[in-house]
Each structure stands twice: as C-alpha cells, then as structure tokens.
Amino acid sequence: MFESPGASHSPHLRKLGNRAVVSDLGISDPANSVQEGYVFPLVLGEMKGASLPLPSAVIMPSPILLWRFKVMLFFLWGFICCKIGWNSVMRMSADLRDLFLYEAFLYYNPLLLVTMIFWLWGVSLWVFSQGSVNYAKIFDLDQNHLTHKDIWKCSVWMTIIVPTSMTAYLYLYSHGEVSLAASQPV
C-alpha cells in the first residue's frame, strides 16, 4: 500500500522516510544467535565504505554541565521576575505604591516564611547527615523518611512557585486586573 512500484521485497530492506534502510542482522552462525534481537540499521548512501556500523554510545552531557545550566536558568528566571516586578511597581503612583507593597507583603509573607522554613529544614537534615547523626532513630521515624535532598527539591519548587506568583500579582495589580491579582496568592 505504501511501497513504491519498484520497491524490493527483501526482508532486510525497509523504507525510513524517503531513504532506503538496510539492516545488517549480523547472524552468520548459530553461535551468534544471542544477537538476533539487535538490528543495526544502515542508511544507504550515508555510510559509504563502512562494512558494519559501530554501535554508538548515547551522548549525555556531564552532570556539572547540567547543574550549571540549571543554575543559569534559575538566575535568568530570577532576573525576569525582578524586572517584571520592578516595572510593575514603578508603573504606579507613589501614594498607591506604598499601599500596594503593604498588601503584597501581607499576602506573601506567610508563603515566603514557609519556603524559608523548608530550606532550613533541609539544612538541618543535611547537618544531621554530615555529622553521622541518625535522626530517624532520634525522632522515632521509620526508614521511609525524607532526606535532605527530597526536602531541598520541595524547597526549590516552592522557591520558584511563590516568587512567580508574587510577580504575577504585581503585574496584574499594576495593569488594572485587580480581581485576577487577588486570586494569585491563593
């Protein structure tokens, strides 16, 4: 149905997109029958001169590079939130700005405090683990308790969500969408 009229009906030849692909099963004797499940596709015209394609290793970036990329994205996110927040506050008149900042402080003070408490909880669990203190035994916890890494993951997400909501509140309130801004802290 999908084949061209001049296509070969070889079991080792199939179409991939617009290019013909040959798969080399690599089975010449029964001793190599373990490798039956592995098929190495060869795209015709791309690998001239190579008899067998070499299995390529998956190229993964290093963990340090990924960590640096995450930190760069975090700082970029922080800069964008600060820029939007600053522009939103400076858009208002001076007398309205004080009332507005007081309201934002009232709405977001508890959320920021809870986020800070999560960070400090992770720090205290990290100190326990660095000092080889078995806090699970001290506090009578089972072995399924959260580690400092789990708490820090929650803290990072809370650190992202709370200031983003605060930035959205600042932006919506300064642009006249007061009812939408009031729903942000919730």
C-alpha positions, 0 to 999 in steps of 0.5 A, spaced: 500 500 500 505 504 501 511 501 497 513 504 491 512 500 484 519 498 484 520 497 491 524 490 493 521 485 497 527 483 501 526 482 508 532 486 510 530 492 506 525 497 509 523 504 507 525 510 513 522 516 510 524 517 503 531 513 504 532 506 503 534 502 510 538 496 510 539 492 516 545 488 517 542 482 522 549 480 523 547 472 524 552 468 520 552 462 525 548 459 530 553 461 535 551 468 534 544 467 535 544 471 542 544 477 537 538 476 533 534 481 537 539 487 535 538 490 528 543 495 526 540 499 521 544 502 515 542 508 511 544 507 504 548 512 501 550 515 508 555 510 510 559 509 504 565 504 505 563 502 512 562 494 512 558 494 519 556 500 523 559 501 530 554 501 535 554 508 538 554 510 545 548 515 547 551 522 548 549 525 555 552 531 557 556 531 564 552 532 570 556 539 572 554 541 565 547 540 567 547 543 574 550 549 571 545 550 566 540 549 571 543 554 575 543 559 569 536 558 568 534 559 575 538 566 575 535 568 568 528 566 571 530 570 577 532 576 573 525 576 569 521 576 575 525 582 578 524 586 572 517 584 571 516 586 578 520 592 578 516 595 572 510 593 575 511 597 581 514 603 578 508 603 573 504 606 579 503 612 583 507 613 589 501 614 594 498 607 591 505 604 591 506 604 598 499 601 599 500 596 594 507 593 597 503 593 604 498 588 601 503 584 597 507 583 603 501 581 607 499 576 602 506 573 601 509 573 607 506 567 610 508 563 603 515 566 603 516 564 611 514 557 609 519 556 603 524 559 608 522 554 613 523 548 608 530 550 606 532 550 613 529 544 614 533 541 609 539 544 612 538 541 618 537 534 615 543 535 611 547 537 618 544 531 621 547 527 615 554 530 615 555 529 622 553 521 622 547 523 626 541 518 625 535 522 626 530 517 624 532 513 630 532 520 634 525 522 632 522 515 632 521 515 624 521 509 620 526 508 614 521 511 609 523 518 611 525 524 607 532 526 606 535 532 605 535 532 598 527 530 597 526 536 602 531 541 598 527 539 591 520 541 595 524 547 597 526 549 590 519 548 587 516 552 592 522 557 591 520 558 584 512 557 585 511 563 590 516 568 587 512 567 580 506 568 583 508 574 587 510 577 580 504 575 577 500 579 582 504 585 581 503 585 574 496 584 574 495 589 580 499 594 576 495 593 569 488 594 572 486 586 573 485 587 580 480 581 581 485 576 577 491 579 582 487 577 588 486 570 586 494 569 585 496 568 592 491 563 593 
